[in-house]
Amino acid sequence: MAAINLTPELIISALNNVILKAFVLYVSSAFLLPILSVLQERRIWKSHLLPSLSPFGLLKVFLFNVIWMGGTLVGGLLLIPKFMLGKFLGFDCQYEAHLVERITGKICCLLFICPKVEIRGVENLPPNDGSSPAPIYVANHASQVDLSVVYSLGRRFKWISKDSVRYLPGVGLIMTLSQHIFIKRTGKNKKSISNLFEQCDEAIQSGLPVFFFPQGTRRMSVRLPFKDGAYKVALDNESQLIPVSIEIPLTCWNSLYPLCLLWGGSVDNVVLTVHKPIQAKKGMEKEELKKKTYDAIFSVLPLVGEEVKEFKKRK
């Protein structure tokens, strides 16, 4: 049996082949992983008190995620040279990465959800001036739609996201370039939680807002209680809390939008309501702040799903 002569040229060729295959696999996953996103969204809407997603609705969810992952992938790859150069020259591409997120989110919303995101209470938005301590945005979390529509607020912020998101094609890349905050939800995560608070404090003190979904997970049919994280950060930094209500029409996926625009059909827009800021001060109770933001957020949202059932029982 002849021995293999491992020349430098052969090794480089093999490495290039492996890198190319890995890159192709990574890119192609932007067309495969959206299937999992469809299953997740379908489960959220799978309630006898909610409209189940139609085949057309499932297709829209799939294409929404393909554009979301594909758009952030292209934008992220274009920013990698600047990111690498910045490692040596002392700058980053956080702002440009946020622009990629914002543009991609708006495109996804425009193509598949509604032609316009209606914003109420614009006067309650804090100035985008980088002042310290920066505010903390808190909002209800019902659907994947939330992630795209909040960019219509026109504000830069850091997300709090589960650690597994960083491995999604495109999305994980752009969130890493934006230096969002990742947290491990399972296992021994005390260090992860500690890092979460440290990174939040650092961002807020540098004038960059943080965006929390304090329910911790998505639910359309139930109003889950708020968790403590956002309120601990707000009290530690004496930041303003900005409650935001996200009202998603029950027809958002199943409607014939954007095709219905061809014959002048009507479309229900997503509505964001920005409530008056709530100032957190040391000495206040987290439960008090949670109740104030919870009441504000759900004060303008219609009852849906299990909430309708409970409301009828009370009557």
KAFENRA-V991474 format. One record per backbone hydrogen bond with DSSP energy under -1.0 kcal/mol. CO is the residue of the C=O (numbers start at 1). NH is the residue of the N-H. If there is no record, write none. Layout:
{{CO	NH} {CO	NH}}
This chain:
{{4	6} {5	7} {7	11} {8	12} {9	13} {10	14} {11	15} {12	16} {13	17} {14	18} {15	19} {16	20} {17	21} {18	22} {19	23} {20	24} {21	25} {22	26} {23	27} {24	28} {25	29} {27	30} {28	31} {29	33} {32	35} {33	36} {33	37} {34	38} {35	39} {36	40} {37	41} {38	42} {39	43} {40	44} {41	45} {45	47} {47	50} {54	58} {55	59} {56	60} {57	61} {58	62} {59	63} {60	64} {61	65} {62	66} {63	67} {64	68} {65	69} {66	70} {67	71} {68	72} {69	73} {70	74} {71	75} {72	76} {73	77} {74	78} {75	79} {79	83} {80	84} {81	85} {82	86} {83	87} {85	88} {85	89} {86	90} {93	97} {94	98} {95	99} {96	100} {97	101} {98	102} {99	103} {100	104} {101	105} {102	106} {103	107} {104	108} {105	109} {106	110} {107	111} {108	112} {109	113} {109	114} {118	272} {120	274} {121	124} {122	125} {127	129} {135	210} {136	242} {137	212} {138	244} {141	219} {143	146} {144	147} {145	148} {145	149} {146	150} {149	152} {150	153} {151	154} {158	211} {159	181} {161	183} {162	165} {163	166} {164	167} {165	168} {168	172} {169	171} {170	174} {171	175} {172	176} {173	177} {174	178} {175	180} {181	161} {183	163} {187	189} {189	193} {190	194} {191	195} {192	196} {193	197} {194	198} {195	199} {196	200} {197	201} {198	202} {199	203} {200	204} {201	205} {202	206} {203	208} {204	134} {204	207} {209	158} {210	137} {212	139} {213	216} {214	227} {221	306} {222	224} {228	232} {229	233} {230	234} {231	235} {232	236} {233	237} {234	239} {239	280} {240	136} {241	278} {242	138} {243	275} {245	273} {247	271} {249	252} {251	255} {256	259} {256	260} {258	261} {259	262} {260	265} {270	118} {271	247} {272	120} {273	245} {278	241} {281	284} {285	289} {286	290} {287	291} {288	292} {289	293} {290	294} {291	295} {292	296} {293	297} {294	298} {304	307} {305	309} {306	310} {307	311} {308	312} {309	313} {310	314} {311	315}}
